[in-house]
């Protein structure tokens, strides 16, 4: 189960929403931790590499919580699409 993920590619706009509700724009190389949520804009996508070697793509206008990776509740999905 992944405990963190690194942003390896971004297309369009994407952000990380923190547990306190604040957000920050994502850039390649950013490390995401449990409690953070990746959120993409319309037309955007983010490719993540988890600390356990899994590659995930968050598609346009979608969100993926890193807690889902840490608990294994999203372990069957490698693509999150709209």
N, C-alpha and C positions, 0 to 999 in steps of 0.2 A: 504494500500500500504506500502510495506517495505521501510525503509530508511537505514537499515543496515542489515548485515547478519554475523553470526558467523560460522566459520569452525568447524564442529563437527566430520568429518571423512575425511581422505585422503588415497587414494591408488595410489601408484606410485608418479610421480612428478607433482606438480601444482604450479602456481605462481599467484601473483596479479600484474597486470600492472597498474601503476598509471597514472594520467592525464598528467604528464610531459613526459611519455614514459618510465620511469624507471620501473624496476620490482623487486619484492622480492619473495623469496620462501614462500609458505604457510605452516603453521603448525596448528595443532588442537588448537583451542582457539582464533585464529586470528579473529579480527573484520574487516569486509569490509564495506566501505562506498560508497555512490554514487560517481561516477567518476572513480571508480576502476573497473577493468575487471578481472574476474577469467579465467585463461587459464590452460588447462590440457595438458599433454604430451600424446603421443601414449601409450595406456595401462593404463592411469591414470584416476582418478575420484575424485570428491570432493563433499561431502555432506554439505549443508549449512542449517542453521536454521535462518530464518529471524526474525526481531524484532516483526513481527505480527504473529509469530507462524507457518509459512509455511515452510515445508522441501523441499529443491530442491537438485537434483543431477545433477552435470555437468559431462557428460560422457567423454570418452577418446577423446583426440585431438579436444576439443571444447573450446569455449569462451562464457562467459556470463557477460554482463555489469551490474553493480549494478544500473545504471541509468534506465535500463529496468524495474527493480523491483520498483523503486521509482515512475516511471510514470505509472506503471501498464500495460506497453505494452507487458509484458510476463506473465500476470496473469493467463492465462489458462494453462500454462505448468508447470508441476512439475518435469519433467525430460528433460534434454537437452542432446540429444544423437547424435552421428555421423551418 
